[in-house]
Amino acid sequence: MPLTKNEDCGKNADGSINYDYCQYCFKDGHFTQEMTMDQMIKHCAQFVDELNKNSEQKITREEFIQRMYGFFPMLKRWRK
């Protein structure tokens, strides 16, 4: 999820904005769900239809998953 507005960002335990994670992944200084990268990609893939509603460029679930496998390893949570 692009973090284009502060309200999209997660929150640290002290209520400050955490620019590394979105509000759905990080709240009150903790991850909202404990899951592996594979599990998170599978979870996010269920929202492809919603993503396509607001996009001129439609993608398939398989294309989405492929893109996420390119993107997720760069996220701080799963970076090696």
N, C-alpha and C positions, 0 to 999 in steps of 0.2 A: 504494500500500500504506500503510495507516495505521501510523504509527510509535508504537505504544502502549507498547512495552517497549524498553529499551535494546538488547536483543539483536536487535531488528528494524532498528536503525539501522546506517548505514555506519560505517566506521572511517577516520580520518585516517592519514597516514603514520606519525605517532608513536604510533598505537594508540588515541588518544582517540576518543570517540564523535562522529560527525558527524550532527547532528539534521536536516540538510537532505535527506539521501538514505538510502534503505533499503540493507540489506546486499547485496541483489542488484544494485544499481546502482553502489555505491561501496565500494571496498575498498582498503586501504593507500594512501589519499590520491588514488586515481584511479578514474575510471569504469571499470566492468568491461567495458563494450561501448561503442564509439563508433557512435552511430546518431542519425539525425534524430528529431525529435519524431514525425513520421509513422511512421517505422520502429518506434519504441518502442511506439506505440499499437497497431500491427499485431501486434507481438510479444506484448504484454500481452493482447490480445484472444483469443489462443489458450487462455488460462486461465479463460475465462468459465465453463465447465462445472465446474471445480474450485471457483470462487467460489460458484457456485450450490448446490453440495453442502452448504455450511455456512450458507446464507442462507434465511430464511423468504420473502424477496421475490426471486423469480427474475427475471433480466433476459436479454434476447436479446443476441447478439453485437453487433447493430446499435445497441441501446440503450447497451451498454457503450462502444462506440466513440464515440458521440455525447457521452456523459458525459465521456470522457477528453479529447475536443477542447475541452470547457468547463473542465476541470481542469488539464491539462498546461501550458497557456500561463502558469499562475500559478506553476509550479514554478521555483525559482531557475535551474535548468539551461537552461530555455527562455524565461524571462521576457525581454520586450523593453523 
